[in-house]
Amino acid sequence: MKVKKILKKVGIALAVLIVVFVVWQFELVNYGMMQLRGQLKVVNQSVPLEEFLSDSTTTAEQKKKVQVILESKKFAFEKLGINFSENYSTIFDQEGKASMFVVTACDPFFFKPRTWKFPFVGKFPYKGYFVREKAVEESNRIKEEEGLDVGLRTAGGWSTLGWFKDPVLSNMLNRSEGDLASLIIHELTHGTLFVKDSVTFNENLASFIGDKGAVLFLEEKYGKDSEEVIGFIASNKDEVLFRTYLLGASQKLDSLYRNMGEIALSEKQTLKDDMIEQIKVDFRQVPFKSKRYMTYFDDFTPNNTFFMSLLRYNSQQDELEAEFRDKYGSDLLAYLEDLKKRFPSL
């Protein structure tokens, strides 16, 4: 009888603690439940790749891209040091629509991102939504109540860091072979090494491993001097030009913000707007080969969230390249294996 009474008291105490936590962190719990429903929908409506391949409505081009995913996964597991997982063995039909909407926010006159704190995984400078209206609502709230620059974009893919079996998203199949392999290796890198409260390092590393791994994958499949390898490297050269120019522009903006001093907000805004317009004008002089980059800012004016996102994914690429080349002799497997030993991962 005493044991039952003790268990009953423990149960009541736990129930009270749960209620207190839900009341105290209602917004976080509500968001978590909303995201859980969205993630479960994606997972439960996904089908095995084998089933997708055997479907009579699957096109030859889609089947080709699925093979790229299967081959690049196998290559990543066997040749790059990526930890084995069952991720990307199923596919979710997006019906041509975006599945995830990402909200970012940043101080309007300083490169300081707004962060959101989540249990276990730590702080993140972005927040995802499966429902676009909810993302728009959060964006508007932050802009109006907190006075921050706000960004809203879609996500081409994401990693749940092992919480769920991540599926291929059908829109991924619209990518080129090299870009698709890079994306898959990028996301698998997150599942292999993800350091808590170090989003910039995590994203830079995943981008670095993704691009380097994709080149190695294409070289093994087609040969080093193949059109596929040469074409992918050429497309990456435009990306490097894009990144280099805008990282430099970010430094100019950062310097402007740091030297504004005590002036009126309206004057700060004018100085900021003028510099961003000049960044757009000078951008037209960058010698891109791809039309995608040539017209990038024709109908788009960036704010601080755009530059923060660029820094988040690209600001450490030169440092990673130097370490990769000088300490590891450009051996990607040795590099990632050592990183896995050096850094604790979630």
C-alpha positions as CSV (number, residue, x, y, z in Angstrom):
1,M,0.0,0.0,0.0
2,K,2.8,2.4,0.8
3,V,4.4,1.8,-2.6
4,K,1.1,2.6,-4.3
5,K,0.7,5.8,-2.4
6,I,4.3,6.8,-3.2
7,L,3.7,6.1,-6.9
8,K,0.5,8.0,-6.8
9,K,2.2,11.0,-5.3
10,V,5.0,10.8,-7.8
11,G,2.5,10.6,-10.6
12,I,0.6,13.7,-9.3
13,A,3.9,15.6,-8.9
14,L,4.9,14.8,-12.5
15,A,1.5,15.8,-13.8
16,V,1.7,19.1,-12.0
17,L,5.2,19.7,-13.4
18,I,4.0,19.0,-16.9
19,V,1.1,21.4,-16.5
20,V,3.4,24.1,-15.1
21,F,5.9,23.6,-17.9
22,V,3.1,23.8,-20.6
23,V,1.7,27.0,-19.0
24,W,5.2,28.5,-18.6
25,Q,6.4,27.6,-22.1
26,F,3.0,27.6,-23.9
27,E,4.3,29.3,-27.0
28,L,7.2,26.8,-27.3
29,V,5.0,23.8,-26.7
30,N,2.4,25.0,-29.1
31,Y,5.0,25.5,-31.8
32,G,6.6,22.1,-31.1
33,M,3.2,20.4,-31.4
34,M,2.5,22.2,-34.7
35,Q,5.9,21.3,-36.1
36,L,5.5,17.7,-34.9
37,R,2.2,17.4,-36.8
38,G,3.8,18.8,-39.9
39,Q,6.8,16.5,-39.7
40,L,4.6,13.5,-39.1
41,K,2.5,14.3,-42.1
42,V,5.7,14.4,-44.3
43,V,7.0,11.2,-42.8
44,N,3.7,9.3,-42.9
45,Q,2.9,10.4,-46.5
46,S,6.3,9.4,-47.8
47,V,6.7,6.2,-49.8
48,P,9.8,4.0,-50.3
49,L,12.0,5.0,-53.2
50,E,11.5,1.5,-54.7
51,E,7.8,2.1,-54.8
52,F,8.3,5.5,-56.4
53,L,10.6,4.0,-59.0
54,S,8.0,1.3,-59.9
55,D,5.1,3.8,-60.2
56,S,4.0,4.2,-63.8
57,T,3.6,8.0,-63.4
58,T,7.2,8.5,-62.4
59,T,9.1,10.0,-65.4
60,A,12.4,8.7,-66.7
61,E,14.1,12.0,-65.6
62,Q,12.8,11.5,-62.0
63,K,14.0,7.9,-62.0
64,K,17.4,9.2,-63.1
65,K,17.5,11.7,-60.2
66,V,16.5,9.0,-57.7
67,Q,19.4,6.9,-58.9
68,V,21.7,9.9,-58.3
69,I,20.4,10.1,-54.7
70,L,21.0,6.4,-54.1
71,E,24.5,6.5,-55.6
72,S,25.5,9.7,-53.8
73,K,24.3,8.3,-50.5
74,K,26.3,5.1,-51.0
75,F,29.4,7.2,-52.0
76,A,29.0,9.4,-48.9
77,F,28.8,6.4,-46.6
78,E,31.6,4.5,-48.2
79,K,34.1,7.2,-49.3
80,L,33.5,10.4,-47.2
81,G,33.0,9.2,-43.7
82,I,29.3,10.1,-43.5
83,N,27.6,8.1,-40.8
84,F,25.2,5.5,-42.2
85,S,21.5,6.3,-41.8
86,E,18.2,5.3,-43.5
87,N,17.6,9.0,-44.4
88,Y,16.5,9.7,-48.0
89,S,15.3,6.2,-48.6
90,T,11.7,7.4,-49.0
91,I,10.2,10.3,-50.9
92,F,7.4,12.9,-50.1
93,D,5.4,14.3,-53.0
94,Q,5.3,18.0,-52.6
95,E,3.0,18.4,-55.6
96,G,5.3,21.2,-56.8
97,K,4.8,23.3,-53.7
98,A,7.2,24.3,-50.9
99,S,7.0,22.3,-47.7
100,M,9.0,24.3,-45.3
101,F,9.0,28.1,-44.7
102,V,11.9,29.6,-42.8
103,V,11.7,32.9,-40.8
104,T,14.9,34.8,-39.9
105,A,15.3,38.2,-38.2
106,C,18.1,40.5,-37.6
107,D,18.9,43.9,-35.9
108,P,18.3,46.5,-38.7
109,F,21.6,48.4,-38.0
110,F,23.8,45.7,-36.7
111,F,24.6,42.1,-37.9
112,K,23.1,40.5,-34.8
113,P,20.6,37.8,-35.6
114,R,17.5,37.1,-33.5
115,T,17.7,33.6,-32.1
116,W,15.2,31.0,-30.9
117,K,16.1,28.5,-28.2
118,F,14.9,24.9,-28.4
119,P,15.3,22.1,-25.9
120,F,18.3,19.7,-26.5
121,V,19.5,21.3,-29.8
122,G,20.2,24.8,-28.5
123,K,19.8,28.2,-30.2
124,F,19.0,28.7,-33.8
125,P,19.0,31.9,-35.9
126,Y,15.9,30.7,-37.8
127,K,12.6,29.1,-37.2
128,G,10.8,26.7,-39.6
129,Y,7.1,26.4,-40.3
130,F,5.2,23.8,-42.4
131,V,2.3,26.2,-42.8
132,R,3.1,29.4,-44.8
133,E,0.4,31.5,-43.1
134,K,2.0,30.8,-39.7
135,A,5.4,31.9,-41.0
136,V,4.0,35.1,-42.4
137,E,2.2,35.7,-39.1
138,E,5.4,35.3,-37.2
139,S,7.3,37.5,-39.7
140,N,4.8,40.3,-39.4
141,R,4.8,40.0,-35.6
142,I,8.5,40.3,-35.3
143,K,8.7,43.2,-37.7
144,E,5.9,45.2,-35.9
145,E,6.6,44.3,-32.3
146,E,10.4,44.0,-32.3
147,G,11.3,46.3,-35.1
148,L,13.7,43.9,-36.7
149,D,14.6,43.2,-40.3
150,V,12.7,40.0,-41.3
151,G,13.3,37.4,-44.0
152,L,11.0,34.6,-45.2
153,R,12.2,31.9,-47.5
154,T,11.5,28.3,-48.5
155,A,13.8,25.4,-47.6
156,G,14.9,23.0,-50.3
157,G,15.7,20.4,-47.6
158,W,16.3,19.9,-43.9
159,S,17.7,17.5,-41.5
160,T,15.9,16.4,-38.3
161,L,19.3,15.2,-36.9
162,G,18.0,11.6,-36.4
163,W,14.7,12.4,-34.8
164,F,12.9,11.1,-37.9
165,K,13.8,9.3,-41.1
166,D,14.2,12.2,-43.4
167,P,12.6,11.7,-46.8
168,V,13.6,13.0,-50.2
169,L,11.4,16.0,-51.1
170,S,10.1,15.6,-54.7
171,N,11.1,19.2,-55.6
172,M,14.7,18.1,-55.0
173,L,14.5,16.1,-58.3
174,N,14.3,19.3,-60.2
175,R,18.0,20.0,-59.4
176,S,21.0,19.2,-61.6
177,E,22.9,16.0,-60.8
178,G,25.7,17.9,-59.1
179,D,23.5,20.2,-57.1
180,L,21.3,17.2,-56.0
181,A,24.4,15.2,-54.8
182,S,25.7,18.3,-53.0
183,L,22.3,18.8,-51.2
184,I,22.1,15.2,-50.1
185,I,25.6,15.1,-48.8
186,H,25.0,18.5,-47.1
187,E,22.0,17.2,-45.2
188,L,23.7,13.9,-44.4
189,T,26.7,15.8,-43.0
190,H,24.3,17.5,-40.5
191,G,23.2,14.0,-39.3
192,T,26.9,13.1,-38.9
193,L,28.3,16.2,-37.2
194,F,26.1,18.9,-35.6
195,V,27.7,21.0,-32.9
196,K,25.2,22.6,-30.4
197,D,24.9,26.4,-30.5
198,S,27.2,26.5,-33.5
199,V,24.9,27.0,-36.5
200,T,27.3,29.0,-38.6
201,F,30.0,26.4,-38.3
202,N,27.5,23.6,-38.9
203,E,26.1,25.2,-42.1
204,N,29.5,26.2,-43.4
205,L,30.8,22.7,-42.9
206,A,27.8,21.0,-44.5
207,S,28.1,23.3,-47.5
208,F,31.8,22.7,-47.8
209,I,31.5,18.9,-47.5
210,G,28.5,18.9,-49.8
211,D,30.2,20.7,-52.6
212,K,33.6,18.9,-52.3
213,G,31.8,15.6,-51.9
214,A,29.7,16.2,-55.0
215,V,32.8,16.8,-57.1
216,L,34.4,13.6,-55.9
217,F,31.2,11.7,-56.6
218,L,30.9,13.0,-60.1
219,E,34.6,12.3,-60.7
220,E,34.2,8.7,-59.7
221,K,31.1,8.2,-61.7
222,Y,32.1,10.0,-64.9
223,G,35.9,10.8,-64.7
224,K,37.8,13.9,-63.7
225,D,37.7,15.4,-67.2
226,S,34.1,14.6,-67.9
227,E,31.5,17.2,-69.0
228,E,29.5,16.5,-65.8
229,V,32.5,17.4,-63.6
230,I,33.6,20.4,-65.7
231,G,30.0,21.7,-65.8
232,F,29.4,21.4,-62.0
233,I,32.8,23.1,-61.2
234,A,31.9,25.9,-63.7
235,S,28.5,26.5,-62.0
236,N,30.3,26.6,-58.7
237,K,32.6,29.3,-60.0
238,D,29.7,31.6,-60.4
239,E,28.6,30.7,-56.9
240,V,32.0,31.6,-55.6
241,L,31.9,35.0,-57.5
242,F,28.4,35.6,-56.0
243,R,29.6,34.7,-52.5
244,T,32.8,36.6,-52.7
245,Y,31.2,39.8,-53.9
246,L,28.4,39.7,-51.3
247,L,30.7,38.8,-48.4
248,G,32.7,41.9,-49.3
249,A,29.4,43.9,-49.4
250,S,28.5,42.5,-46.0
251,Q,31.8,43.8,-44.6
252,K,31.1,47.3,-46.0
253,L,27.6,47.3,-44.4
254,D,29.1,46.1,-41.1
255,S,31.6,48.9,-41.2
256,L,28.8,51.4,-41.9
257,Y,26.8,50.2,-39.0
258,R,29.7,50.3,-36.6
259,N,30.6,53.8,-37.5
260,M,27.1,55.4,-37.6
261,G,27.4,56.8,-34.1
262,E,24.5,58.6,-32.3
263,I,22.4,59.8,-35.3
264,A,18.7,59.7,-35.9
265,L,17.1,56.5,-37.0
266,S,15.9,58.1,-40.2
267,E,19.4,59.1,-41.1
268,K,20.7,55.6,-40.3
269,Q,18.0,54.1,-42.6
270,T,18.9,56.5,-45.4
271,L,22.6,55.6,-45.1
272,K,21.7,51.9,-45.1
273,D,19.3,52.1,-48.0
274,D,21.9,54.1,-50.1
275,M,24.6,51.5,-49.5
276,I,22.4,48.6,-50.3
277,E,21.3,50.3,-53.6
278,Q,25.0,50.8,-54.5
279,I,25.6,47.2,-53.7
280,K,22.9,46.2,-56.2
281,V,24.3,48.6,-58.8
282,D,27.9,47.3,-58.5
283,F,26.6,43.7,-58.5
284,R,25.8,44.1,-62.2
285,Q,29.5,44.4,-63.0
286,V,30.4,41.0,-61.5
287,P,31.3,38.8,-64.5
288,F,28.8,36.0,-64.0
289,K,28.2,33.3,-66.7
290,S,24.8,32.2,-65.3
291,K,21.7,34.3,-66.0
292,R,20.4,33.3,-62.6
293,Y,23.0,35.5,-60.9
294,M,23.0,38.3,-63.5
295,T,19.3,39.2,-62.7
296,Y,19.4,38.2,-59.0
297,F,18.6,41.6,-57.6
298,D,16.4,42.9,-60.4
299,D,13.2,42.4,-58.4
300,F,14.6,42.0,-54.9
301,T,16.2,44.4,-52.4
302,P,18.0,42.5,-49.6
303,N,17.9,43.5,-45.9
304,N,20.2,42.4,-43.1
305,T,18.6,38.9,-42.9
306,F,19.8,38.2,-46.4
307,F,23.4,39.1,-45.6
308,M,23.3,37.2,-42.3
309,S,22.1,34.1,-44.1
310,L,25.0,34.5,-46.6
311,L,27.4,34.7,-43.7
312,R,25.8,31.8,-41.9
313,Y,26.4,29.4,-44.9
314,N,29.5,30.9,-46.5
315,S,31.6,33.1,-44.2
316,Q,34.0,30.3,-43.2
317,Q,34.6,28.6,-46.5
318,D,38.1,30.0,-47.0
319,E,39.1,28.9,-43.5
320,L,37.7,25.4,-44.1
321,E,39.5,25.2,-47.5
322,A,42.8,26.2,-45.9
323,E,42.5,23.7,-43.1
324,F,41.3,21.0,-45.5
325,R,44.3,21.6,-47.9
326,D,47.1,22.3,-45.4
327,K,46.4,19.9,-42.6
328,Y,44.7,17.0,-44.4
329,G,46.2,17.2,-47.9
330,S,42.8,17.7,-49.4
331,D,41.7,14.3,-48.2
332,L,38.0,14.7,-47.4
333,L,37.6,11.4,-45.6
334,A,40.5,12.1,-43.3
335,Y,39.2,15.6,-42.7
336,L,35.7,14.6,-41.7
337,E,36.8,11.7,-39.6
338,D,39.1,14.0,-37.6
339,L,36.3,16.6,-37.2
340,K,34.1,13.9,-35.8
341,K,36.7,13.1,-33.2
342,R,37.4,16.8,-32.3
343,F,33.8,18.1,-32.0
344,P,31.0,16.8,-29.8
345,S,27.9,16.2,-31.9
346,L,24.2,16.1,-31.0
